[in-house]
Amino acid sequence: MPTPGAVLKSSAPGSLITCDGQVQWAGLLMGPGTPYQITAEGFTGWEDLPGLSSSDVPRPTAHGAWPGARWAQPRIVTVTVWVLPPSGGAPADALAALLAATAPTADGDDERWLTVRLHDESLACQARVTQRTVQVDRSYARLGATRVALQWVATDPRRFEPELLTEVGGLPEPERGLGWDLAWGQRDPANPAWESLDWGVLPGSGDLVVRNEGSAPAQPVIEIVGPCVKPRLTVAATGAQLGYNISLKYGRRLVIDTAAGTVLLDGEEDVRATALSGSLPENLFALQPGTTVLRFRADWGTGDAKVLVRRRNAHW
C-alpha cells in the first residue's frame, strides 16, 4: 500500500533541478553540470506506458473475451551514468555520494521522489532503487571514473507535476434576497430611489471546479474542516461520492487520503467505519483528466465549514 500522503509530501520534487536533462533522486542531482553524466542511451521506462493488468474473461462459446477492467502495473525506470570526479576532488568521493544516495533506506519501504526534467517540464514519481551495478575497472582504479547502472521501481506508475495545487470551497450559502430602500408607495422604476436597491450577491454554490491538466487520474487528499454534520463530497457528473456519518466540531479536521485509502480525524483517529451507505472506497475516488465539478454538502454546517482538495496533475 502506498505510504499515506506519499503523493503530497511537503518537499517539492525536483527542487535542485535547474536545466533540461537533469535528474534528481533523494537529494542527489545527476545530468548536466554534475559529476554524474547520463549516457547517450538515456532513460528507459520513463516515457513508456506501463504494463497493464487486465481482467478480461474468455468467452466460452464465442470468439474473443468479455472486456474487463485494466490497471497499470508498476513503472520500471533504468538509466546508466558516467561518474566523473571533478578535478581537484578525491577520486572516490563522487562515487561514494552516489552509492549513499542509492542505498536501501533504514526501513526498506520508503519511496522517494525521482524527478526528470525534459523540454522545460519536470515530472516525478515515487520510487525505490531495486538494482545498482558498478563497473570496477582500470579507469576507476586509477581515476575514480566508472559507469553505474541504476534501476528504480515505482509502485504507482503515474508521474506527477511538482506543483501542489489546492482548491478551497464552502457549503452552499442561502440566498440573501433584496433590500428595498424605498419610501412607502414609491413604485416607479424611473424614480432615483430605485438606484438604491441592493440586488444582493451571487451566493456560494458549494461547488468546486477542479482541473487535472495531466493524462492520468489524480488522487487528491481531501480535508474537511468543521463545523458540519455528515459531510459529503460528490462528483457532479457521475454521482461518485465520499460521505461520512460524523459530526465535526468547530476547527476539527477530517483528512481523506484517496491514494493511501485512509480517513483520519485530526490526523490521528481512523474513522473509515463512519462511511455513509453508497460512499466509494477511498482509493477509487479520483479526478479524471480535464475538469471535474465537486459538490460539497452536509446535513448541517456553518459558513466556517470548508473543504480543501489538494493534488498534483498526473501523467502516464
C-alpha positions in Angstrom: 0.0 0.0 0.0 1.4 3.5 -0.8 2.7 5.5 2.1 -0.1 7.7 3.4 0.2 11.1 1.7 3.0 9.9 -0.5 1.9 11.9 -3.5 1.6 15.1 -1.4 4.8 15.1 0.6 5.7 18.6 1.6 9.1 18.8 -0.1 8.7 19.7 -3.7 10.2 17.1 -6.0 13.0 18.3 -8.3 13.8 21.3 -6.1 17.5 21.1 -7.1 16.9 20.9 -10.9 18.0 23.9 -12.9 18.1 22.8 -16.6 16.8 20.2 -19.0 18.3 16.7 -18.9 18.9 16.8 -15.1 17.6 14.1 -12.8 17.1 14.4 -9.0 16.9 11.4 -6.7 16.9 11.6 -2.9 18.8 14.9 -2.8 21.3 13.7 -5.5 21.4 15.7 -8.7 22.5 13.9 -12.0 23.0 15.2 -15.5 24.5 18.4 -17.0 26.7 20.4 -14.5 27.2 17.4 -12.1 29.8 14.6 -11.7 27.1 12.2 -13.0 26.7 12.4 -16.7 23.8 10.3 -18.3 25.0 8.1 -21.1 23.7 8.6 -24.7 21.2 5.8 -24.3 19.3 7.9 -21.7 16.4 6.5 -19.8 14.3 3.5 -20.4 10.8 3.2 -19.0 10.3 6.9 -18.2 8.1 7.9 -21.2 6.8 4.4 -21.8 3.2 3.3 -21.0 3.5 1.0 -18.0 2.3 -2.6 -18.4 -1.4 -3.2 -17.9 -3.1 -5.9 -15.9 -6.4 -7.0 -17.4 -9.4 -8.8 -16.0 -10.8 -9.8 -19.4 -12.7 -13.1 -19.3 -12.5 -15.5 -22.3 -15.9 -16.2 -23.9 -16.6 -19.9 -23.5 -18.8 -20.2 -26.6 -17.7 -17.4 -28.9 -14.6 -15.7 -30.2 -12.6 -13.3 -28.0 -13.4 -12.3 -24.4 -15.5 -10.0 -22.4 -13.6 -6.9 -21.6 -12.7 -6.3 -18.0 -11.0 -3.5 -16.0 -7.4 -2.6 -16.8 -5.0 -1.4 -14.2 -1.4 -0.1 -14.7 1.4 -2.1 -13.3 4.5 -0.6 -11.6 6.8 1.5 -13.7 10.4 0.3 -14.1 12.9 3.0 -14.9 16.6 2.4 -15.7 19.5 4.8 -16.5 23.3 4.5 -16.8 25.5 7.3 -15.7 29.2 8.1 -16.0 30.7 9.0 -12.7 33.3 11.6 -13.5 35.0 13.0 -10.3 35.6 16.8 -10.5 39.2 18.0 -10.8 40.8 18.6 -7.5 38.5 16.3 -5.6 39.1 12.9 -4.1 38.5 10.3 -6.9 36.3 8.2 -4.7 34.1 10.9 -3.3 31.7 11.2 -6.3 31.0 7.5 -6.4 30.6 7.4 -2.6 27.9 10.1 -2.7 26.1 8.1 -5.4 26.3 4.8 -3.5 25.0 6.5 -0.3 22.0 8.1 -2.1 21.0 4.8 -3.8 21.4 2.6 -0.8 18.3 1.0 0.8 16.6 3.1 3.5 16.5 2.0 7.1 13.0 0.6 6.9 13.5 -0.6 3.2 10.0 0.5 2.2 10.1 4.3 1.9 9.6 5.5 -1.6 11.2 8.8 -2.6 10.8 11.3 -5.4 12.5 10.5 -8.7 12.3 13.7 -10.9 13.3 14.2 -14.5 13.2 17.4 -16.4 12.8 17.3 -20.2 11.9 20.2 -22.6 11.1 22.6 -19.7 8.8 20.1 -18.0 9.6 18.3 -14.7 7.7 15.1 -13.8 8.2 13.0 -10.7 7.2 9.6 -9.4 7.6 7.9 -6.1 10.1 5.0 -6.4 12.7 2.8 -4.8 16.1 1.7 -6.1 16.0 -2.0 -6.9 19.2 -2.6 -8.9 22.6 -0.9 -8.9 25.7 -2.2 -10.8 29.1 -0.5 -10.7 31.8 -1.1 -13.3 35.0 -1.5 -11.3 37.8 -1.4 -13.9 41.2 0.2 -14.5 39.6 3.6 -15.1 38.0 3.5 -11.7 41.1 2.2 -10.0 43.3 5.0 -11.5 41.0 7.9 -11.9 37.8 7.2 -10.0 35.7 7.3 -13.2 33.2 4.5 -13.8 29.8 3.6 -15.2 26.9 2.9 -12.9 23.6 1.4 -14.0 20.6 2.2 -11.8 17.1 0.8 -11.8 14.0 2.1 -9.9 10.6 0.6 -9.5 7.6 3.0 -8.9 4.7 1.0 -7.4 2.4 3.9 -8.6 3.4 4.3 -12.2 1.9 7.8 -12.6 4.2 10.7 -12.9 3.3 14.0 -11.2 4.0 17.6 -11.7 5.9 19.2 -8.8 3.4 21.9 -8.0 0.9 21.1 -5.3 -2.5 22.6 -6.2 -5.2 23.4 -3.7 -8.9 24.3 -4.2 -10.9 25.6 -1.3 -14.7 25.7 -1.0 -17.5 26.0 1.5 -21.1 24.8 2.0 -23.9 26.4 -0.1 -24.9 29.9 1.2 -28.5 30.9 1.5 -29.9 33.5 -0.9 -29.7 37.0 0.7 -32.7 38.5 -1.2 -33.2 42.2 -2.0 -33.0 45.3 0.2 -36.0 47.5 -0.7 -34.8 51.0 0.3 -38.0 52.9 -0.9 -40.5 55.0 0.9 -44.0 53.6 1.1 -45.8 54.0 -2.2 -42.7 54.5 -4.4 -43.2 52.0 -7.3 -41.9 53.9 -10.3 -38.6 52.3 -11.6 -37.7 55.8 -13.0 -37.6 57.2 -9.5 -34.0 57.9 -8.4 -34.7 55.9 -5.3 -34.7 52.8 -7.5 -30.9 53.0 -7.8 -30.6 52.5 -4.0 -31.9 48.9 -4.3 -29.4 46.3 -3.0 -29.7 43.4 -5.5 -27.5 41.1 -3.4 -24.5 39.0 -4.4 -24.2 35.6 -6.1 -24.5 33.1 -3.2 -21.9 30.4 -2.7 -23.0 27.3 -4.6 -20.9 24.8 -2.6 -19.3 23.6 -5.8 -15.6 23.4 -6.6 -14.2 23.4 -10.1 -11.0 21.2 -10.1 -8.9 20.7 -13.2 -6.4 17.9 -13.8 -4.1 19.0 -16.6 -2.5 15.6 -16.9 -3.4 12.4 -18.8 -3.9 10.1 -15.8 -6.4 10.1 -12.9 -5.2 12.2 -9.9 -6.0 11.1 -6.4 -6.4 14.0 -4.1 -6.0 14.5 -0.3 -9.3 16.0 0.8 -9.6 17.9 4.1 -12.9 18.8 5.6 -13.0 21.4 8.4 -15.9 21.7 10.8 -18.4 22.7 12.0 -20.6 20.4 9.9 -22.6 17.2 10.2 -22.5 14.3 7.7 -20.1 16.0 5.2 -20.2 14.7 1.6 -18.2 15.4 -1.5 -19.8 14.3 -4.8 -18.6 14.3 -8.4 -21.4 16.2 -10.2 -21.0 14.3 -13.5 -21.1 10.8 -12.1 -22.6 10.9 -8.6 -19.5 9.2 -7.1 -19.4 10.3 -3.5 -17.3 10.3 -0.3 -19.5 10.8 2.7 -19.2 10.2 6.5 -21.6 9.9 9.4 -19.6 12.2 11.6 -20.1 15.5 13.4 -17.2 17.8 13.1 -17.0 20.4 15.8 -15.5 23.8 15.1 -11.9 23.6 13.8 -11.8 19.8 13.7 -10.4 18.2 10.6 -11.3 15.1 8.6 -8.5 14.2 6.2 -9.2 11.7 3.4 -6.1 10.4 1.6 -7.5 8.8 -1.5 -4.2 7.3 -2.7 -3.5 5.7 0.7 -7.2 4.9 1.4 -7.1 6.5 4.9 -9.6 8.6 6.7 -8.2 10.3 9.8 -9.8 12.6 12.3 -7.4 15.4 13.3 -4.6 13.3 11.7 -4.8 10.5 14.3 -8.1 8.6 14.7 -9.1 6.2 12.0 -12.8 6.9 11.2 -13.2 4.9 7.9 -16.1 3.0 9.6 -18.2 6.1 9.6 -18.6 6.0 5.8 -22.1 6.5 4.6 -24.0 4.0 2.6 -23.1 4.5 -1.1 -19.8 6.1 -0.3 -17.0 4.9 -2.6 -13.9 3.1 -1.2 -11.5 5.9 -0.8 -8.8 4.6 -3.2 -11.4 4.5 -6.0 -12.1 8.2 -5.8 -10.1 10.0 -8.4 -10.1 13.2 -10.5 -10.1 12.2 -14.2 -8.1 14.3 -16.8 -9.9 17.5 -17.5 -12.4 19.5 -15.4 -14.3 18.0 -12.5 -17.1 19.7 -10.6 -17.2 18.6 -6.9 -20.2 19.3 -4.7 -19.6 19.9 -1.0 -22.7 19.3 1.1 -23.7 18.4 4.7 -26.8 17.9 6.7 -25.9 20.9 8.8 -23.0 23.4 8.8 -22.0 27.0 9.1 -20.0 29.4 6.9 -16.8 28.3 8.7 -17.1 24.8 7.3 -14.6 24.3 4.5 -13.3 21.6 2.1 -9.8 21.6 0.7 -8.8 19.5 -2.3 -5.0 19.1 -2.7 -3.5 17.2 -5.7 -0.8 17.2 -8.3 -1.6 16.9 -12.0 -0.9 13.3 -13.0 0.5 11.9 -16.2 1.1 8.5 -17.7 
